Amino acid sequence: MLPKPYTVPTEGPVGRYLAAVGQHPWRPAHIHFKVTAPGHRTLVTQVFFPDDPYLENDTIGAVKAALVRPVEREGDHLTCSFDIVLAPAA
């Protein structure tokens, strides 16, 4: 099963901002990653899935084409290829 779209909190300043600019609060379905390895910079990213109704209008603007990855069924589960490359520490 894929994750579902969800809304950012709409109470408080974020909700007032979204209302003021006429923006919906929805994020497209995605999975977050935080990857660490000795001698490399930490990477925080996310992967999105095709056909989500909020891909083109993510309320926080985080969707990039390279982060949208196709999903395939393999037996009784779903797979999604997503390469992660860490940069060496500075």
Steps between C-alpha positions, in 0.01 A plus 500: 500500500627848414484789744212744460505879450460700820456859612747720679366644828245770425474650848718797591727702272532237225124474464461877496771530235344232278159666528647843424669380179214269399715185517370154594679314786563169318829313458524222241563148624869443571756318713772688689861382520781612728822324403829520688837333457841567656707742292196626305252784526156407635231498233134572572272443200168353398355293217163572337277277287344562154131585461464674836254789462729737695829439313458815291393717793672376818422759765867529596640468147731206575419283197779474243473276191801290610321419828190355330562128451280230344364219713485140385327197646726204579296211633313615808689828549588823323850615405642838409859552385659813646878543492657686790854638467671668795749781458832476683526708816666836450 
